[in-house]
Amino acid sequence: MNIVLIGYRGTGKSSVGKALAARLGRELVSTDSEIVRRAGCSIPEIVAQHGWEYFRDLESDVCRNLADRDQLVIDTGGGAIVRPRNVEMLKRNGRLFWLTASVESIAARIGGDTQRPSLTGTKSFVEEIQDVLRERAPKYQAAADHVIPTDDRSIDHLVQLVLAHM
């Protein structure tokens, strides 16, 4: 069974994923890193050249390829849950953990991130986080087997919480 981390960017998926993989001796797969590897360019370049829909198509291909693998820790991109088929594929052999954080925590954690282009292109940084979270929260909730708030918790504590649910 795979451990699949879902949630908005900046909620701790990458950090928790690395720690979980090391603790369990499992391979860590980042869907975003896999997309970048396959495309041969960064996410901002993919989106600028081909648009978000193309990026989501690549993401769906990655999710489909991961569905039949086992004993992975999978760090998904924040929008992986936008397409229901991705969730179905990830759930086929995985338990999904929704990592959450407050808007303030997310903004502080990802304020300097230049590897993800704006999702809306028209709003302030904090407004975009709020709007995207409002839109995606029901999808994260529906997909999640477990919800783990990450605010004010150490990576080690978060790893322990994930393992307690396995």
C-alpha positions as CSV (number, residue, x, y, z in Angstrom):
1,M,0.0,0.0,0.0
2,N,1.2,3.5,-0.9
3,I,1.2,6.5,1.3
4,V,-0.2,9.4,-0.7
5,L,0.1,13.0,0.5
6,I,-2.4,15.5,-0.8
7,G,-3.0,19.1,0.0
8,Y,-2.2,22.6,-1.1
9,R,1.4,23.6,-1.7
10,G,3.2,24.7,1.4
11,T,1.3,22.3,3.7
12,G,4.3,20.0,4.3
13,K,3.9,17.3,1.7
14,S,7.5,17.3,0.4
15,S,9.1,17.5,3.9
16,V,6.8,14.9,5.4
17,G,7.2,12.7,2.3
18,K,11.0,12.7,2.6
19,A,10.9,11.9,6.3
20,L,8.4,9.1,5.8
21,A,10.3,7.5,2.9
22,A,13.5,7.6,4.9
23,R,11.9,6.2,8.0
24,L,10.2,3.4,6.1
25,G,12.9,2.7,3.6
26,R,10.5,3.4,0.8
27,E,10.9,5.2,-2.5
28,L,9.6,8.8,-2.5
29,V,7.9,9.9,-5.8
30,S,7.0,13.5,-6.3
31,T,4.4,13.9,-9.0
32,D,5.6,17.4,-9.8
33,S,9.2,16.2,-10.1
34,E,8.1,13.4,-12.3
35,I,6.2,15.8,-14.6
36,V,9.3,18.1,-14.8
37,R,11.5,15.1,-15.6
38,R,9.2,13.9,-18.4
39,A,8.6,17.3,-19.9
40,G,12.3,18.3,-19.7
41,C,11.4,21.8,-18.4
42,S,10.2,23.5,-15.3
43,I,6.5,23.8,-14.3
44,P,6.4,27.5,-15.1
45,E,7.8,26.7,-18.6
46,I,5.3,23.9,-19.1
47,V,2.4,26.2,-18.2
48,A,3.8,29.2,-20.2
49,Q,4.3,27.1,-23.3
50,H,1.3,24.7,-23.2
51,G,-1.1,25.9,-20.5
52,W,-2.5,24.4,-17.3
53,E,-4.6,21.8,-19.1
54,Y,-1.5,20.2,-20.7
55,F,0.1,20.2,-17.2
56,R,-2.9,18.5,-15.8
57,D,-2.8,15.9,-18.6
58,L,0.9,15.1,-17.7
59,E,-0.1,14.9,-14.0
60,S,-2.9,12.4,-14.9
61,D,-0.4,10.3,-16.8
62,V,1.9,10.2,-13.8
63,C,-1.0,9.3,-11.4
64,R,-2.0,6.5,-13.8
65,N,1.6,5.1,-13.9
66,L,1.8,5.2,-10.1
67,A,-1.5,3.4,-9.5
68,D,0.0,-0.1,-10.1
69,R,3.1,0.5,-8.0
70,D,3.4,-0.5,-4.4
71,Q,5.2,0.6,-1.2
72,L,5.8,4.2,-2.3
73,V,5.5,7.5,-0.6
74,I,3.8,9.8,-3.1
75,D,4.0,13.6,-2.7
76,T,1.3,14.9,-5.1
77,G,1.1,18.3,-6.5
78,G,-1.6,20.5,-4.9
79,G,-4.0,20.2,-7.8
80,A,-3.8,16.4,-8.3
81,I,-7.2,16.1,-6.8
82,V,-8.8,18.4,-9.3
83,R,-9.5,15.5,-11.6
84,P,-11.5,12.8,-10.0
85,R,-9.8,10.1,-12.1
86,N,-6.5,11.0,-10.5
87,V,-8.0,10.4,-7.0
88,E,-9.4,7.0,-8.2
89,M,-6.0,5.9,-9.5
90,L,-4.2,7.0,-6.4
91,K,-6.7,5.3,-4.1
92,R,-6.4,2.1,-6.0
93,N,-3.3,1.1,-4.0
94,G,-2.9,4.0,-1.6
95,R,-4.1,5.7,1.5
96,L,-4.6,9.4,1.1
97,F,-3.5,11.9,3.7
98,W,-4.7,15.5,3.4
99,L,-2.1,17.7,5.0
100,T,-3.7,21.1,5.9
101,A,-2.3,24.4,7.1
102,S,-3.7,27.9,7.7
103,V,-3.5,30.5,4.9
104,E,-1.0,32.4,7.0
105,S,1.3,29.3,7.4
106,I,1.1,28.5,3.7
107,A,1.9,32.1,2.7
108,A,4.9,32.1,5.0
109,R,6.1,28.8,3.7
110,I,5.8,29.4,0.0
111,G,6.3,33.1,-0.3
112,G,9.6,32.8,-2.1
113,D,8.6,29.9,-4.4
114,T,9.3,30.7,-8.0
115,Q,8.7,27.2,-9.4
116,R,4.9,27.4,-9.5
117,P,3.1,30.0,-11.7
118,S,0.0,31.8,-10.4
119,L,-3.2,29.7,-10.7
120,T,-5.4,32.8,-11.2
121,G,-3.0,35.4,-12.6
122,T,-5.1,38.3,-11.3
123,K,-5.2,38.2,-7.5
124,S,-2.8,38.9,-4.7
125,F,-0.8,36.1,-3.3
126,V,-2.9,35.6,-0.2
127,E,-6.2,36.1,-2.1
128,E,-5.1,33.4,-4.5
129,I,-4.3,31.0,-1.7
130,Q,-7.7,31.7,0.0
131,D,-9.7,31.3,-3.3
132,V,-7.9,28.1,-4.4
133,L,-8.3,26.6,-0.9
134,R,-12.0,27.4,-0.9
135,E,-12.4,25.8,-4.3
136,R,-10.3,22.7,-3.6
137,A,-11.2,22.0,0.1
138,P,-14.3,19.9,-0.7
139,K,-12.2,17.9,-3.2
140,Y,-9.4,17.3,-0.7
141,Q,-12.0,16.3,1.9
142,A,-13.7,13.9,-0.4
143,A,-10.4,12.3,-1.5
144,A,-8.8,12.0,2.0
145,D,-8.7,8.9,4.1
146,H,-7.2,11.0,6.9
147,V,-6.8,14.7,7.6
148,I,-3.7,16.0,9.3
149,P,-3.2,19.7,10.3
150,T,0.4,20.7,10.0
151,D,0.4,24.1,11.7
152,D,2.9,24.2,14.6
153,R,3.8,20.6,14.3
154,S,7.3,19.2,13.7
155,I,8.0,16.9,10.7
156,D,8.7,14.1,13.1
157,H,5.3,14.5,14.8
158,L,3.6,14.6,11.4
159,V,5.3,11.4,10.4
160,Q,4.2,9.7,13.6
161,L,0.6,10.8,12.9
162,V,0.7,9.3,9.4
163,L,2.2,6.1,10.7
164,A,-0.4,5.8,13.4
165,H,-3.1,5.7,10.7
166,M,-1.3,3.0,8.7
